[in-house]
Amino acid sequence: ALHGLGLRRPEVVLNVLPGAAGGFRVADHPRRRLTEALTVNVFVGESRVEYTADPARFDPREVHRRLEAGLAALRAAELGGVGDAPRRALERAHGPLERVLPLSPPQEGLLFHALSAPEGADPYALAMRVDLEAAEEIDLPRLEAAWEGVLDRHPTLRAGFNATATEHPRQFVPRSRPATFRAVDARPLGDAWRDLAEHLLREEENRRVDVAAPPLVRATAVRYAPRRACLIVAGHHLLTDGWSTGIMLRELAGLYGGEELPPAPQPEAFLDWVDGRREPDRRAWRAYLGDNAPRTLLAAPGTEDAAGEEALDVGVAGEADALVAAARAAGATPAELLQVAWAYVLSELTGCEGEVPAEVVCGVTASGRPPQLPEAAEMIGLFATTLPARIAVSGDPVADLRAHHAARAELADHTAVSPADIGAAGLFDTIVVYENAPAPRSQGALRVTATEAVGQTHYPITVVSRPGGDFDVALAFRPGLVDRERARWAARRLGQALRAFLGEPLEPARPPAPAAPAAPRSQGAEGAPAEYEQAAPEQPVPAVPTAPAAPRATAEGIAAAMSTVLGHTVGLDEDFAEAGGHSLLAVRLLGRLQREGIELGMGDILAGGSPRGIAARLGGQPASGPLVAHTVGAPTLWCMPPGDGIHAPWARLARQVPVRLRAVSWAGRIEQDALDQAAQDVAALIRAEQPHGPYLLLGWSFGGVLAHAVAHALGGPGEVSFLGIVDSYPAGVLPAGLSPGHDPTPLVDGLVGLDDHPEVLRELVAENLAASGRLMAGAAPLGWDGSVHLVVGTRGAEASGPAAWDPAAAWAGAGARVVSLEVDEDHFGLVKDAGWRIVGPFFAQAIATIQEEEHDH
């Protein structure tokens, strides 16, 4: 009949059937000729799917994998309560999604810390160096395929996190992703490849991660010999733990060698297990903690945190075998022995060692991989969880170790909780981590010869036994929360406490008194410390328009949102935490308020406390914390790189402008032959994330020239509502005195912080500066029939550029309507702190005005 109507025979047939009636079904001969390329029968009543696929058209294994993945995604959506409306909300924010998943208990707590972390490097960003050796000459395209294969197998490695689009925070996996692998051939550098690898590792360690913009993992392969490469892996603790990293490296080597790996277990099985265990596990932990668990906090209330973490070696690696034997003799584990030793030190640091009975609480890590779910051992994700340990300090370390082991044994199967679940979030601020990881491959086409991982936590002190050997113990501390003298004392004392298990006496000792906490620094309208404000040059500074004082209705609206989240009425002056709020509920409150259109960050909730306090913060100054830059739906300011292609001096500006900020940079050498080619490449990158205008662009130095060209590539003034230029000429116009062969050395020397970087980077910067000079010299002039907000440095232009420097005249000559600001700084000082104090408000005011005009229209 189909042919009679002139229609094509269908190639794909989908039958949705209510179920087999009385066991009746059609039985086809297995050798029946397939008349369709693919037939799928869904038996709704039986929850069963059958399919037949023409092997000449489809790979049956791929069909099976995709069906399983689709069903798993539906199961995950059902499990997480992700209905159509929340999924649509997430897809509006992030595009088409492969799957949406709930968060595991450890992820819930970690997301809160990621959102509330102070500005600077994300304490839970991960970076790792992996030394690789191939049996034959290393094949970088093959290594890239293996890396992408690992990400294909494990959707959690491709996930991002959204705390605002839906009632509960979700992790989501986009259907597509940009490349996450890049390769650098460092063989021409000789031994200087080590400097490059070290620089890349530290750059990844200190980066700020937007957890709502996946992928959060990426890799850079630095090839330095025919058979050897160094892989720099960047990730985030929200996605992986130490055990998962071992699985990832093992699979990377296997896929590189062409192995046929078994299907990877998917996260839904674990999340299903958590869903069934969470309530009984919560009851078990609350019974363990009781109503009298001591609060053991090391950092003084209100102490300022500081970026970065320092580590001190405890110095017991030589006694590792004896310590392992001592733990086993007591019927305990090495990890539990380390935990009890730290409890002794902690009791002295907090002054409770003389109490009877003395007891402390610290956090200890558990694998989080339930033995009842064997496939969890092969899953990649964040399973490791930090939970409280009540440890008695009686003066008999071995007896205390046995008691601690007995208590932990009763709780070993109860890990489907977070500290917030069990009311333990405020009980401790130090943790003990005993890391384990699968051993790397020692044979095969590709093997791992060494690894080095760097990372931090938000805790004042973290005691960690690093993987690769027992009792390789370090004490990591945050200098803004624990002064160095006490940290050094604690590291030495921990070594003594560990040796007490070997029979050495542990004589009483008193730690150094804690340093007086620094007085909290007042914040100016830009979020800058008060001393910054006082040191500002005496010249007019454009004011940033601030929101009007929050009306009472705003405070009442915040109170209503708090009441909904907490499940009871909250007064205007009632503190969120005192009303029963904890980290998980704070994330939900943040999402609810942002969905109502209130621009705020987690820092505003924590600092404001009450509805009235939060409303006052929103009325008087910008929302604190990094989340302001990542508000769902907020416009993006795209910042172009300077001529070196590497530096992104935008961190302070990100705190000042009322939009989120994204920095564009080159992965290595500038390889484009023409400015318009570079502009098209950047425009494609921008459109991949922001398909439509209006666009906001900014550039400094060569980046200003590039921003002008990118603005044309994006459609000109009709699509670009803001073009900000810092000390740059328009495309195709060279300042007098600057030639294509201009010596880049003064620019190399002037770049921010470059003196601290290795020589190989100076060479790369010099090459890129020369390349960007050629791009500028070869560019055709481009006009601009729109506004340009231009900043010009008036101090010492001849020291870092040509003698005749007049960008304002050049932009006016290009047809632009120039709104300019002259600042008494040189070319490089404009993008340092002193310069941004003046430049930031100028751009912030311009962008705010443009947004108001667009809103009115």
N, C-alpha and C positions, 0 to 999 in steps of 0.2 A: 504493500500500500504506500509505503514511503516513496518507493521508486515511481509509483504511478502518479504521485503528486509532484514529481520532479525534485524531491528532497534527497539529500545525501543520507546514506545509512549512518546512524550514530556510531561514533567510535568509543564513546564513554557512556556507560549506562549505570545509573544509580537507582536501586530499588530500596525503598523504605517500607518495611513490612511490619505489621503489628506483632508478628510472632508465628511460629508454626502451629497450625490448628490440628490438635489431636496427633501431633507427631508427623503430620503430612509434610513432605517436601519433595521437590523435583530432584531426581537422581540422574545426573548426566554421566555419560561414559567419560572416563578420564582422558581418552584420546579424542574427544569430540573437537572438531575444528572450531577454533574461536572465531565468532562472527563480529566481535567487538575487540578493540584493543584493550579495554579495561572494563570490567563489570564488578560493581560493589553491591552486595546485598546487606542491608542493615536490618536485623531482627530486633525490633525495639523491645518486645516483651521478654526476650531472652538475653538482652544486653550482649548481643553477639554480632560480629561482622565477618562476612565471608567475601573473598574477592578472587577473581581470576585475571591474570595479566598475560598479555602476549609477550613472550620473552624476546621476540624480535623487535618489539617497540619499547619495552621497559625492562629495567633491571629489577627482577622480583624482590631482591634484597632491599633495594632502595624504596620500592613501593611499600614493603613491609615496615621499613624504618619510619617512613613518613606517616603511615597510618598509626603506628604506635606513638609517634611524637604528637600527632593531632589528638589522639585519645588521651594521652597523658596531659596535654594542655587543658583539655576539657575537664579532666579529673582535678587538675590543680586549681582551675577556676572555681569548681564546685567546692573543693576543700577550703579554699581561702575566702569563700563567700564573695567571689568576684563576679558580680552579675554584669549584664550588658551595659548598664549605665556607667559603672566605674571603669569598665574596660574602654568604653568610648571616651571617657574623660582622659584616661591615660593616653589613648591614641591621638586625641587632639593635641596633647602636650608633646608627644614623642613620635608620632607617626605610626605606621602599621606595626603590630607587635606579634611576635611568634608565640609568646605565652606570658601570663601574669601569675605571679606566685606570692603567697604570703611570706612574711619574714619568719625565720627561726628565732627562738628566744635570744641567742647571742647576737643576732643581727639587729634585733630591736634595740638592745642596749647600746650597741656600737653606733647605730645610726644617730641616736641621740647625741652621743659624744662627738660624732663627725659634724653634726649641725651646730653644736654649741661651742666648738673649739674656737679659741681666739684667732685673730688673723695671723697669717704666717703659714708655715708648713703644716700640713695635715698630720697629726700624730699617728694616724693609722694608715698613712700611705706606706707602701712597702717598696723596697728596691733590693734586687739581688743580682749578684754577679755569678755566672755559671761558666766555668772553663770547660770547653769541649774539645775532644780529640777524635778525629775520624780515622777509620782504618785506611782509607784512601784519601785523595785530595778532597777537601771538604766542598760540598756542593751547596751554595747558598740558596738557590731557588728550591732545591729539595728540602733544605732546612726550613725555609719559609712555608712550604706546603705542609710539612710535619707540624709546625707551630699552629697554622690555621686549622689543621686537622684536629689538634687537641681542643681548640676552641669550639669546633663544630661538634665534637663528641660531648662536651660538657656545657650546657646552656648557662649554667651559673657564672661561668667566666665571661659571658657576654652581657651580664645583667647590669641594669642601672637601678636607682632607688628613688622613689617619689614619695614624699611625706605630706604632700599638700593636695593632690588632685582628688583623692578619695578619703573616706572616713578613716580608714586604717592605712598605715604606710604599706607600700607594695614594692616588690622588686619586679622588674619587667625586662623582657628580652626582645629587642627589636628584630624584625625580620631580616633586615640588612645591617651591615656594619662597614665602616671604612677599614682600610688595611691597618693591621696592628703590628706589622713587622717591617723593619727597615734594615738594610745591610750597608756596612761601611767597609771598604777595602782599605785597611790600614797598613798593608805591607810596605808601601813606599815610605812610611814614617819610621821604619826601623824600631828601635826600642822605645821611641816616643809613643807607641800605641798604648803603653801602660798609662801614660798621662791622660790620653783621650778616654780610655775606659774608666779611669778613676773619676774624671770630670763628669762623664755621663751618669755614673752611679750616684754621685752626690747630687747632680741635678734632679734625678728621679726621686731621691730620698727627700729632697727639700721642696718638692712641688706641692701646689695646692690642688686638691682633687675635687671636681664637681661631681658628686655621686649621682646626680640626675642626668649626666651626659655620658652614657657609655659609648665605647668600651672603656673600662677602667683598667684593663691590662694591656700591655704592649711590650714589644721586645725589640732590641737593637743588637744585631750581630756584628761584632767587630772582628773581621778576619785579619790575623796578623802573621800567619804562616800557612803554607800549603795545606796542612792537615789540622790546623788549630784555629779556633775562634773563641772569642769571649762573648757570651750572651748576657746583655743587661736587661733584666726583666723588671718591669714596673707593675705594681698591682695595688690592691687595697685589702685590708683585713676583712672588710665586709664580704669579700668573695672567696677567701681562701685562708687556710691555716697551715701550720708547718707540715702536717701529714699530707695535706692536699698538694703542697708544693712538690713533695717527693713523688707522688703519683704523676703529676704533670711532667716532671723531668723523665720519669721512666717511660711514659707514653710517647714523649717527644722522641726519645732515642729509638723506640720500637717502630714508630711510623717512619722515621728517617731510614731505618733499615728495611722498610717494606713489609713489616710484619702485619698479619691479619689479626687485629685486636678484637677480642670479644666485645659485644655491645656494652657501652658504658651504662652503669646504673644511673637512673634519672632521679632528680631530687624529690619528686612527688612521694616516693615511698617513705623517705625520711620524714617529710612534712606530715604525711598521714599518721606516722607513728607518733610524732610530737603531739598532734591533735588529740590522739587517744590517751596520751600519758600526762598531759600538762596538769590537769586538776589533781590527780592522786600524787603526783610529784610535788606539787605546791603544798599539799597537806603534810607530806613527809618532811619537807624542809622547814615549814613553820613549826612543826613539833620539835625539830632539832634545835632551832634557834630559841624557841620559847619567848617569854616576855622580858627576859632579863639579860639578853646577850649584850655584852659591853660594846660601847662605841670606841673603836681604837683608831683615832685619826691623828696623823702626823703633822699635816700642814695646818698652820694657823688659819682661822676663818678670815676671809677677806684678803689673803695673801695673793699678790699678783703672780700669775704664771709667766714664764718666759719661754720664748721659742727655743726648741732644741732640748737635747738630753745628753748627759754625760755618763760614761760608764767607768766603773772601777773594778779591776780584777780582784777576786777574793783570795786567790792563791792557794787553792787546795787540790788542783788537778793532780799533783803528785801523790796524793793520798786517796785517789778515786777508788782503787780496788779495795782498800781497807774500809772506806766508808760504805761501799756497796755491801761488803761482807757484814758490817755492823748492822745495816738495815735488815738484811736477811736474817741475822741472828735474833733480831727482835721480832721477827715475823711481819715486818713491814716492807715498804718499797723505798727505794732511794729518794723518790720525790717526797714521800711523807717525812723522811729524815730531814731533808732540806727545809721543809715547812716548819717542823718543830724547832730546828736551830734558829730560823728567822723569828719564831715566836719569842724565843728567849731574848734576842736583841731588841725586838719591838717592845717587849715589856719594859726594858730599861729606857728606851727612847721616850716612851710615853709615861714613865714614872709609876707604873703599877706593879713593879716586881716585888714590892714589899707587902702587897695585899695578900690576904688569906681568905679564900684561895685566889691566887693570881690567875687571870685568864685574859687572853687577847683574841681579837678577830682579825684575820687577814684574808685576802682573796687567794684562792688556789685554782689552778686550771685543771680541767678534766677534758678528756678527749672528746666527749660528747657523741661518740659513735657507739650506739647501743649494740651490745652483743646479740640481742634478740633480732637484730637486723643485719645479718652477715654481709649483705651487699654494701652496707655503709662504709666498710673498710676500703672500698674502691671508689667511693664518691669524692668529687672535688667540691669544696664549699667551706663555709665557716661552720665547723662543728665544735671546735674547742670552745669551752665556756668557762667563765670565771665565776666561782661560787664561794660563799663564805666558809671559813673554817674556824670553829671555836677551839682554841688550843690552851690547855692548862699548862701553867708554868710552876711546877712544884719544887724545883731544885734537883729532881731526879730525871734527867733527860730521857733515859731509856724507858722508864715507867710512863712518862708523858707520851713517848712515841708509841708505845703499845696501846695506850688509851685512845690516842688520835687515830691509829689504824683501825681500831674496832669501830669507832664512830663513823669513819669514812666508808668502811665496808658495808654498813647498813644503808648508806646513801648512794652506793656505787651505781645502782640501777635507776636513780632518780635524777636525771640530768635534763629533762625537758622543761626547764624553767630558766628564768633570768633573775638576777638580784632584785629587780623591781617587782617581780612576781611574788617574792617571798618576804618583802619588806626589809631587805638587807642593803639597799643601795647606800644608806648613810652610815653603815656600821664600820666600814674599812676604807682605807685609801692607800694601802700597799698590797702588792700581790707577789706570789711566788709562781714562776713558770718553769716547768721541767719539760723541755721540748724533746719530742721523738719524731723521727721521719724515716720512711722506707729507705734502705740503702740504695744508692745510685748504682746503675749498671757498670760493671767493670769490664765487660766484653761486648762485642757486636760492632756494627758499622759505625756507631757513634757512642762514645762513652763520656760520662761526666768525670772529670779529674779533680775538680775542687769547686766549692761554692762559698760565697760570702753574702750573708743577708744583713741588711740594715733596716731598722724600723724603730718605732717608739711606742709608748703608751701615754695616756693622759695622767697616770698615777704619779704621785710624788716620788715613790721608790718602787722599782720593779726588780725583784731578785730573779735571775734567769740562769738556768743550767742549759747551756747551748747544745744543739744536736751534734752528733759525731763522737761523743764520748761522755761518760758519766762524770758529773761534778766539775765540768768546765764552767765555773760559776762566776757571774759578774753581778755587780750591784749598779743598776742604772738609776739615775736620779735627775730630777728637773730642778736646776739651780734657782728658778724663781719661787720654788715651793719648799726646798730643803737647802740650807746653806751648805757649802762645800765641806766645812770642818766637821759638821755632824755626819755628812755622808761618808767622808773618809773614815771617821771613827766607826760607823756602822759596818763598813766593808771589812775593816780589821777585826771587829768584834764578831762578825759572822764567821770568819775563819776560825776564831777561837771556839765559838759555840759548836761548830762542826767537829773540831778536834776533841771536844768533850765526849763525843760518842766513841772516841778511840782511847779513852782513859785519861786524857789530859785534864787537869783540874780547871774549872771555869771560875776563876776568882771574881768576886763582885767588882763591878766597875760602874762608873757614872759617866754618861756622855756629856759632851760640851753643851752648855746651855744654848737653846735656840736663839738665833739673832732676832732682834726686834723686827717685826714685819714692817715693810715700807708703808708709809701712808698712801692710801689710794690717791691716784693722780686725777685731778679734775679733767674733764674732757671739753674741748672747745666745740664749736658748731660743726667742725669737720671731723670730729672724733679724734683730734690730735691732742696730746698732752698739753697741759697749761703752759709748760715752759716753752713749747713750740710757739704758742700764741704770743708770748712775751718777746720772743726773739725775732719776730717777724719784722721785715724792713718797714720803715715808716713811709709807706706810700699807699695810695688808695687801693683797696682790695675789693673787687666786685663782690657784692653780697650774694649769697645763695638764697633764693627764696625758700623760706621754711613754711611748713604746713601751719595753718592757724591752730591755736590752742585747741586740744581735743575737747569737744563739747561733752556734757554729761552723758549724752546718748551713746557716745563711743565707749565710755567706761561701763555703761549699762549693757551695751552689746557684748563687750568682753566678758562681763559677769555672766550673761546668759550663755555664752559659749562654754565658759568654765563649768557652769552648772550642768550643761548637757553632757560634757565629757566626764565629770566626776559623779554624776547621778544624784546630786542633791544641790540645794540652793546655796549659792556663794554670794556673800555680801561684797559691796564695792571696795571695802578695805580689808577683805580677808585674803591672806596669803595663799597662793595656789598650793605650795608644798604643805603648809599647815592644814589645809582643807583636805588633804589626802592625795595630792598630785605627786606623781613620780615621773621618771624619765619617759616611760612609754606613753603616759597620758599627756606629758608635755608635747611630745611629737604630734599626738592627735590634736591637741589644742592649737598648735601652730598651723596645722593643715586646715582646720576649721576656720580659723581667723583669716588665713590667706585666701581661702575660697570665698569668703565674704568681702574680699577686696581690701583688706587691711594690710598695708605694707609693713611687715615687721620681721625680725629675726628671732632665733631662739634666745639670743642674748637679751632681748627686750623682755621676754617672759621671765627669764631667770633674774634679771636685775630689777624689773618692775615689781614682780611678786604679786601684788593685788591688781584687780581690774583698774582701780584708779591710778595706781603706780605705773602700770603698763601704758594706760592712756596718756599720762603725763609725759612719758618718754617719747611717745609718738608725736605729741604736740610740740615738743621743744627741740628735738634733734633727730637726725636720721636714725633709723633702726640700726642697732649695733650688730656686729657679727657678720660673717661672710654670706649668710643665706640671703641677705638683701639683694645681692648680685645675682641670685639664682631664683628669684621669685618666678613662679610659673607664669608664662605669658609676658614677662618683662622684655622690653626691647633690648637689643644687643648692640653694644658699641664695639665695632671691629677695629682692632689696633694693628697697624702695619709695622713690620720690623724695620729697623734701621739698616744701613748698608752692610753691616756684618752678618745679618741674617739670623743672629742668635739671641741678642739681648731683647728683653721684654721688660722695660722699666716702668711697668704700669701698676704695681701693687698699691702704692699710695693713692693713685688716681681712682682705683676701683672702690675705695672707701668714700669717695667724694661725689661721684656722679650718680644720678638717680636711675641708672640702668645697670644691667649686668655687663661685664666686660670680657671679651675674648681676644687673646693675643694670637696673631698669625706669625709663624716663624718657619724658616727653612730647616730641614733635617740635617743639612750639611752644606755642601758647596752650592752656590747659585749656578744653576746649569742652563737657565733660559738665555736665549740669544738676543731677545729684544724685550723692551719694556712692555709692549702690548701683549706679548706671549705670557710674561709673568703676571700681568694684570688679569688676563683671561683665566689663568690657573687659579689665582686667588679668588676671582669671582665665582668660579665653579665650586671651590671649597665653601664659600659663604652660602651659595644657593643650596648646597647639599643640606645645610642646617636651617637656613632661612630662605625658603623658596621665593618669597615676595617681599617687596619694600613696604614702607619706607626703610631705607638703610641708614645707619649711622657709622661714619668712617672717621678714623683718626690716624695721623702718622707724624712721626718725628724724623728729621734728617731725610735720608733717602726714602724712609717710610712715608713722608709727606708727598713726595713725587709719585710713589707707588699708589698711595691712596687716591690721588687725582686720577691716575690711569684706571684704577679699579672702579672708581665712581663712574667713569665713562662706560666701562665694560658692563656695569650693572644697569645702565639705562640713562645716566645723566641726572641733572637736577630734578627731573620728574620722579625719579625713584630714590634718590639720595637726599634725605631731608637735612642731614648734618654732615658737613665736611670740616673737620678740625685739623689744622696744620700747625705743627710746632717747628718753627725756624726752618722752613723748606720753601723751595721755589716750585712753580707749576711745572708739569711735565713738558719737556721740549725746550725749556728755557734754562740756560746755564748762566750762573752769575759771572760777572767779569772777573777774570783771573783764575777761573777753574777750567782746566783742560782735561781731555780724556786721560792724559798721562799724569794727572795730579798725584803727588806723593801721598800715599795713605798713612804714612807713619804717624803724623800728629793725631789723626783720628784713632788709630790703633791705641796710642798711648792714652788718649782721653776717655776711652770707653770705661763705663762704670765697673770697677772691681776687676778689670782684666789683669792688673798686676799680680793678682793672687792665682792666676790660672797658668797652666803649663805652656811651654813654648809652642807646642803643636797647635794650641788654640790661637795663639797670636798669628801663626802662619795661616790658619784657616780664615781668621778675621781679615788679615791683609788681603788674601785672595778674594774674599767676598766683597770687600770694599772696592778693590780694583774692578771686579765684575759689575758691581752696582754703578760704579762710575761710567763704565762702558755703556750700560743700559741707559743711563741718563743722557750721555752724549749722543747716542744714536736715536733718541726718541724724537718723533715729530711733535711740533707744538700742538697742544690741546687747549682749546678755550674752556671757559666755564661761565655759563649764563646762570649763575646762582650765587648764593651766599657762601663765604668762606670765613670761618673764625680762625684768625691767625695770631699766633704768639711769636714775638721776635725777641731774641736775646740781644741786649745792647752792650754787654760787657766783653771786651777783648775778642771781637769777632776775628781779628786777624790771626789770633793764636791758633784757631782750630779750623779756619776756613779761608776763603779768598778775601782779599783786602776790601773789595767793594761788595757790600752785602746789604741788599734792600729787597727782601721778599715782598713787602707790601706793595711796592711799585710794580713788581713783576706780576703779582696776582691781579692788580688793577688793570694792567696791560692785557691780561688774558680775558678781561671782561667780567671779572668777579665783583660782587658787592662785598667789600672787605670790611669785616669787623675785627679790629686789631687790638692787641694788648702788648705793650713793650715792658719787658722785665729786665731789671739790672742783674742779669746772670749771663754766663757764657753759654755756648751751644750745649754743653753737657750738663751744666748746672740747672738748666730748665727742667730736666727730668730726674733731678735728685730731690730730696725732701724739701730743701729751701725753695726750689723752683715750684714744686707742686703746691706749696702753700698758697702761691699766687695764681698759678695756672689752673689748678683744679677747680676753684670756685668759678673762674671765668668760663670754663667749658660746662660746668654743672649748671650754671645759670642759663647758658645758651640752650642746652638740651632740655632743661625744664620748660623754658619758654616755647620751644618747638613742640613739645608734647602737649602743652596746654592749648596751643593753636590747633593742633591736629584733633584734640579732643573736642574743641568747640565746633570744628567743622564736621 
